[in-house]
Amino acid sequence: MFDDLPSDLDQLRTLRIWHALWVQRIDAKAAAIRQRQAEEEYGRRNRPTPPEWIVELGIGTGRPPLQVHAGDCHMAGKRHRPVDRDEARGLLTQGLKACTHCQPDVLLHIIDLSSAHNAYAVRP
C-alpha cells in the first residue's frame, strides 16, 4: 500500500508539512471566498432603493438643472439630485426637458409639453 511514497521518515515529514501548508492555504482561500460572497449578498439585500425621480444638474455656479429622469434611468449623468414626484412634475411643467429615454413626462402623466407653458394639460 502507498508504494509511491518515500521510505525515508524525514522525507515523509517534509511531505506532510508541505501538504498541511497547502491545506491551510486552500482553507484560507475558501474562507475568503465565503466572506466575499456573504458581503456581496448583504450588499444586495441592503442596497438603498433608487429615488423615484432625479434631476440631472449642469456644471458651474449653482449647477442649474438640465433634465428630469426617472430614478433608475441609466442615461442620467453623474451630477444629479433626487426629487419627489411634485417637484419633478413642477420642473417639467416649467419647461425643463424630460429625458427622451425614460420619458418621465409620460410616467408622470404630463401631456402636451410642446405647447406654451400656460397651456399644459395635466392628467391626475
C-alpha positions, 0 to 999 in steps of 0.5 A: 500500500502507498508504494509511491511514497518515500521510505525515508521518515524525514522525507515523509515529514517534509511531505506532510508539512508541505501538504498541511501548508497547502491545506491551510492555504486552500482553507484560507482561500475558501474562507475568503471566498465565503466572506466575499460572497456573504458581503456581496449578498448583504450588499444586495439585500441592503442596497438603498432603493433608487429615488423615484425621480432625479434631476440631472444638474449642469456644471458651474455656479449653482449647477442649474438643472438640465433634465428630469429622469426617472430614478433608475434611468441609466442615461442620467449623468453623474451630477444629479439630485433626487426629487419627489414626484411634485417637484419633478412634475413642477420642473417639467411643467416649467419647461425643463426637458424630460429625458427622451429615454425614460420619458418621465413626462409620460410616467408622470402623466404630463401631456402636451409639453410642446405647447406654451407653458400656460397651456399644459394639460395635466392628467391626475 
